[in-house]
Structure formats: structure tokens, C-alpha cells
Amino acid sequence: MPELPEVETVTNALRPHLVGRCITTVETHTAQLRTPVVVHQHPEICGATITAVRRRAKYILVELDRRLVILVHLGMTGSCRIVTAAAPSVDHEHIIVYLDDGMTWRYRDPRRFGMFELHPIGKEEVIPECLAAFGPEPLAAEFTAEYLRDVCRQRQKPIKNLVMDNACVVGVGNIYASEALYRARIHPGTPAARLSAARCDRLVTAVRQVLQDAIDAGGTTISDFQTVDGSEGKFSRHLDVYGRAGEPCHACSRDLRRVVMAGRSTFYCPACQRY
């Protein structure tokens, strides 16, 4: 599943192609993704100008000048591309947004777990109401060691599960939670309440570093992630623990281990990340 760095990569790639462009029409080729596809049934989208393309958590927000936002989630296998209107469609290309410069923004999703919705935004809001309850962005100033320590207090939930909870901090998915905990030398099963102020500080720093490193590398391609130009994320070459069970730790040479936590594969070093 594309995580925050992959969504940030796609958002940054879409922005120069979409901002300032006017939507002329929207064509859909499926009735259902994770939610029903009805964006083409809103006549107010035609003639709207795209004013901004941003990311919130793992969502892409394409803002329009009519107090509307197109909310996109890539799900497990979603991807976007920018091609001319004459370009042939490819398999599983479910939504085509035609632009006034003769180009199209196309959304593809073989497994149909993604979303492509139109939402209103109020005069004062910059995000749709459905995202209002999310926690802070991990790269924002609000995500501090003090904040994380407050969230962890009296919480027995394993720290890996907590940092993957959007109510705590958004966008830290399975790959990057494992990688950040390794860098911070914290066992993923540690109850959150046991984290000291010093370990919270290490973890916040590690989360920020691993996400920024992954963004700089264009994300991580494990199976089928591709950005707008079809290229793959290169951070997979720099993974310390994820997907490396049975291989030696880069720091101590002990064999890395895999466990399942909350239904997700979790990778760690038993020597460097003591419980």
C-alpha cells in the first residue's frame, strides 16, 4: 500500500500539471472503488479551476476554485498518470479528468481499494470534514517528543501500533513504522506508556528522518508502486529491517526477526531493539 512518502511523491508530481488548469469534463469507467464513484455526476466540477494540490495523511487533495476538493486515496494499488487526451487507456484505468490544455489526469486501481471523491469545504476550512479528526503530520512542527510522550501516557498499546494510528500521527504506515523503530532502537512491541522522554525524542527524530529519506528517494516500491511518470521508488534499496527477516542486522549482524502485530508483518532486530 502506498504510504506517506509515496503519496507525497505522487502529489508533488501531479502539482505542476494540475494547478491552474481548468477541468472540462470527467469520464468514469467503474461505479465502485472503495466508495461509489459519483464524481462525474456533479456538474459543478466542469469549468472549475484547480487551485492547489496538497497531501493530508495518505490522501491527495486537489482543491478547486468553487470551495470543492477532489479527495484521492491510492488504496493498495492506485496510481495516477498525466497523458494527452488521445493517449489510449490502459487496463483498470477507472477515471479520466480532461483538462483545458489537452492533457488528462488518469486514475488507475486494479484492486479498487482506493477513493476518488468530490467534497465541499467551508469558507474557513482547508480540508474536508472527513479528515478533520486526524492527528498531526509527522513532518509538521506539531509532532514533537512532548506531544508523543503525552499521547503515550497510560497507553498499553504497542508503540508500533500507536504510531500507525491516524489519531496519534498520520501517514506512518507499516514499512516506515518498522524502519523508524529500528533507527530509534525501540522494540515494536513496547507498551507506549513505557517510553521515556528520551526514547520519545529518538522516535520522533527517527520518524521524521525515515519519512524524509523515503520522500527524497521517491518512495518505496515493494510490489507495484509507481509515480506519475511510471518510475519506481528507490528507498527499497535502503531498508534496514522491513522484508529482511532472517538476514543480518546492518548494525550488529544478528538475524532480523518477523512477527505479526495487529495483522501486519513487523520486522526488528532482537539485539538492537530489546523489549
Backbone hydrogen bonds, N-H to C=O, Kabsch-Sander energy under -0.5 kcal/mol:
donor,donor_aa,acceptor,acceptor_aa,energy
4,L,171,G,-1.3
7,V,3,E,-2.6
8,E,4,L,-2.9
9,T,5,P,-2.2
10,V,6,E,-2.3
11,T,7,V,-2.7
12,N,8,E,-2.6
13,A,9,T,-1.7
14,L,10,V,-2.3
15,R,11,T,-2.1
17,H,14,L,-1.3
18,L,14,L,-1.6
18,L,15,R,-0.5
19,V,15,R,-2.3
20,G,50,I,-3.4
21,R,18,L,-2.3
23,I,48,A,-2.8
24,T,22,C,-0.5
24,T,98,Y,-2.5
25,T,98,Y,-0.9
27,E,96,I,-3.1
29,H,94,H,-3.1
33,L,35,T,-2.4
34,R,114,G,-2.7
37,V,31,A,-2.1
38,V,36,P,-0.9
41,Q,38,V,-2.0
42,H,39,V,-1.3
45,I,42,H,-1.8
46,C,43,P,-1.1
47,G,23,I,-3.7
48,A,45,I,-1.5
50,I,21,R,-2.9
51,T,49,T,-0.5
51,T,63,E,-2.4
52,A,63,E,-1.1
54,R,61,L,-2.8
56,R,59,Y,-2.1
59,Y,56,R,-2.3
60,I,72,V,-2.9
61,L,54,R,-3.5
61,L,59,Y,-0.5
62,V,60,I,-0.6
62,V,70,I,-2.7
63,E,52,A,-2.3
63,E,61,L,-0.8
64,L,68,L,-3.0
65,D,49,T,-1.8
67,R,64,L,-0.8
68,L,64,L,-0.6
69,V,119,H,-2.5
70,I,62,V,-3.0
71,L,69,V,-0.6
71,L,117,E,-3.2
72,V,60,I,-2.7
72,V,70,I,-0.6
73,H,115,M,-2.0
74,L,58,K,-0.6
78,G,74,L,-3.0
79,S,108,R,-2.3
81,R,106,R,-1.7
83,V,81,R,-0.5
83,V,104,T,-1.7
85,A,102,G,-2.2
87,A,84,T,-1.4
93,E,90,V,-1.5
94,H,92,H,-1.1
94,H,107,Y,-1.3
95,I,107,Y,-1.6
96,I,27,E,-3.1
97,V,105,W,-2.9
98,Y,25,T,-2.6
98,Y,96,I,-0.6
99,L,103,M,-2.6
100,D,22,C,-1.6
102,G,99,L,-1.5
104,T,83,V,-3.1
105,W,97,V,-2.6
106,R,81,R,-2.9
106,R,104,T,-0.6
107,Y,95,I,-2.6
108,R,79,S,-2.8
109,D,92,H,-2.2
112,R,109,D,-0.6
115,M,73,H,-2.3
117,E,71,L,-2.6
119,H,69,V,-2.8
121,I,67,R,-2.3
131,L,128,P,-1.9
132,A,129,E,-1.6
134,F,131,L,-1.4
135,G,166,N,-3.3
140,A,137,E,-1.5
143,F,140,A,-1.3
144,T,142,E,-1.3
148,L,144,T,-2.4
149,R,145,A,-2.5
150,D,146,E,-2.1
151,V,147,Y,-2.1
152,C,148,L,-2.2
153,R,149,R,-1.2
155,R,152,C,-2.3
156,Q,154,Q,-0.6
159,I,190,T,-2.6
160,K,188,P,-1.9
162,L,158,P,-2.0
163,V,159,I,-2.4
164,M,160,K,-0.9
165,D,162,L,-1.6
166,N,164,M,-0.6
168,C,165,D,-1.9
169,V,165,D,-2.1
170,V,136,P,-2.1
173,G,171,G,-1.4
177,A,173,G,-2.2
178,S,174,N,-1.8
179,E,175,I,-2.0
180,A,176,Y,-2.5
181,L,177,A,-2.3
182,Y,178,S,-1.7
183,R,179,E,-2.2
184,A,180,A,-2.1
185,R,181,L,-0.5
185,R,182,Y,-1.1
186,I,181,L,-2.5
187,H,274,R,-0.8
190,T,187,H,-1.7
192,A,157,K,-2.4
193,A,155,R,-2.5
194,R,191,P,-2.0
195,L,192,A,-1.8
200,C,196,S,-2.3
201,D,197,A,-2.1
202,R,198,A,-2.1
203,L,199,R,-2.4
204,V,200,C,-2.6
205,T,201,D,-2.1
206,A,202,R,-2.4
207,V,203,L,-2.9
208,R,204,V,-2.3
209,Q,205,T,-2.5
210,V,206,A,-2.9
211,L,207,V,-2.1
212,Q,208,R,-2.3
213,D,209,Q,-2.7
214,A,210,V,-2.1
215,I,211,L,-2.5
216,D,212,Q,-2.6
217,A,213,D,-1.3
218,G,215,I,-1.7
219,G,214,A,-3.4
221,T,233,G,-1.0
222,I,220,T,-0.7
227,T,231,S,-2.6
230,G,227,T,-2.2
234,K,217,A,-2.5
235,F,219,G,-2.8
237,R,234,K,-1.6
238,H,235,F,-2.3
239,L,236,S,-0.8
244,R,241,V,-2.3
246,G,256,L,-2.7
247,E,244,R,-2.4
249,C,254,R,-2.5
253,S,249,C,-1.5
256,L,247,E,-2.8
257,R,268,Y,-2.9
259,V,266,T,-2.4
261,M,259,V,-0.5
261,M,264,R,-2.7
264,R,261,M,-2.1
266,T,259,V,-3.0
268,Y,257,R,-1.9
273,Q,269,C,-2.2
